[in-house]
Amino acid sequence: MTNKSQIEYPITEELNISKKYNGIPELVDLNFDLWILRVKLEFPDLQNPVYLSFKNVESFRVLDEGSLMEFWTNKERSKGWLWKVKKGGWHDQEKNRRGFELSKELLKDYDEYMVVGIGICLNLIGGTEPIITEP
């Protein structure tokens, strides 16, 4: 059993580009074509969806929010729904995983981003900050 005092909580930062949109979105669609990951989001107060585009994607995962408790139990977590994970997230976990040896050098300049959604969240390791577009 892990001692709660040994848990390292992730350090996150809300991205400014997301502050225009209030509330927590629902992730309703993902499309990855090896160059770009496109995410369709629906916000409760918006009539039209919002789209996020991530370029230079190395890896991504979609998890139920219940599998990311280290983010929710951190009293100092960022506001909003789109974060840059600065420390202690999935990227750091992967860098410490033994089977990840070949990718450590490749990914040292990549950042981790997190899209907080209703029920489902997206973690992404990539080289550029996402772009938000509306129809």
C-alpha positions in Angstrom: 0.0 0.0 0.0 1.3 3.5 -0.9 1.7 6.0 1.8 -0.3 9.2 0.9 2.6 11.4 1.9 4.7 9.7 -0.8 2.4 10.6 -3.6 3.8 13.3 -5.9 0.9 15.3 -7.2 1.1 16.6 -10.8 1.9 20.2 -11.4 -0.3 21.7 -14.1 -0.8 25.1 -15.8 -4.0 26.2 -17.5 -3.4 27.2 -21.1 -4.5 30.8 -21.9 -6.2 29.8 -25.1 -8.8 27.8 -23.2 -10.0 30.6 -20.9 -12.5 31.8 -23.5 -14.6 28.6 -22.9 -16.4 28.1 -19.6 -17.2 24.8 -17.9 -15.9 21.3 -18.5 -16.4 19.9 -22.1 -17.4 16.5 -23.2 -15.0 14.8 -25.5 -17.2 13.4 -28.2 -14.8 12.5 -31.0 -11.1 11.9 -31.7 -9.4 11.5 -35.0 -5.7 10.7 -35.4 -4.0 10.5 -38.9 -0.4 10.1 -37.8 0.3 13.9 -38.1 -2.6 15.6 -36.3 -4.9 14.6 -33.4 -8.2 16.3 -33.7 -10.6 16.4 -30.7 -14.2 17.5 -30.9 -15.5 19.0 -27.7 -19.0 20.0 -26.7 -19.5 22.6 -23.9 -22.8 22.8 -22.0 -23.3 26.5 -22.8 -22.3 26.5 -26.5 -24.5 25.6 -29.4 -21.6 24.5 -31.7 -18.6 22.2 -30.9 -15.1 23.4 -30.4 -12.2 21.6 -32.0 -8.6 21.1 -30.7 -5.8 20.2 -33.0 -2.5 18.8 -31.8 0.5 18.5 -34.1 3.7 16.5 -33.6 1.9 13.9 -31.5 4.1 11.2 -30.1 1.5 9.5 -27.9 -1.9 10.0 -26.4 -4.3 8.1 -24.1 -7.9 8.5 -23.1 -8.9 7.6 -19.6 -11.9 7.7 -17.3 -11.4 10.6 -14.8 -11.5 8.0 -12.0 -8.2 6.6 -13.3 -6.5 10.0 -12.7 -7.1 10.5 -9.0 -3.7 12.1 -8.5 -5.0 15.1 -10.5 -8.3 15.5 -8.6 -6.9 15.1 -5.0 -4.3 17.8 -5.6 -5.7 20.9 -3.9 -3.4 23.1 -6.0 -4.5 21.9 -9.4 -5.1 24.3 -12.2 -8.5 25.8 -13.1 -10.1 25.2 -16.4 -10.2 22.2 -18.8 -7.0 22.5 -20.9 -3.7 22.1 -19.1 0.0 21.8 -19.7 1.3 19.2 -17.3 4.6 20.6 -16.1 5.7 17.8 -13.7 4.5 14.5 -12.3 2.1 13.4 -15.1 2.0 10.6 -17.6 5.1 11.9 -19.4 7.2 11.6 -16.3 5.8 8.2 -15.5 6.8 7.0 -19.0 10.3 8.4 -18.7 10.8 6.2 -15.5 9.3 3.1 -17.1 12.0 0.5 -17.9 10.6 -0.4 -21.3 10.7 3.3 -22.4 14.5 3.5 -22.7 14.6 4.0 -26.4 12.2 7.0 -26.4 13.7 9.0 -23.5 16.1 11.0 -25.7 13.5 11.5 -28.4 10.8 12.8 -26.0 13.0 15.1 -23.8 11.8 18.2 -25.7 8.1 17.2 -25.8 5.5 18.5 -23.5 2.4 16.9 -21.9 -1.1 18.3 -22.3 -4.3 17.3 -20.6 -7.9 17.9 -21.7 -10.2 17.6 -18.7 -13.5 16.3 -19.9 -16.8 15.1 -18.4 -16.1 11.5 -17.5 -13.2 11.1 -20.0 -9.9 12.9 -20.1 -7.1 13.0 -22.7 -3.4 13.0 -22.0 -1.1 13.8 -24.9 2.7 13.9 -25.3 3.6 16.2 -28.2 5.8 18.9 -29.5 3.4 21.9 -29.9 0.6 23.6 -28.0 -2.9 22.8 -29.4 -4.9 25.1 -31.7 -8.5 25.8 -30.9 -11.0 26.3 -33.8 -14.8 26.8 -34.0 -17.1 26.1 -37.0 
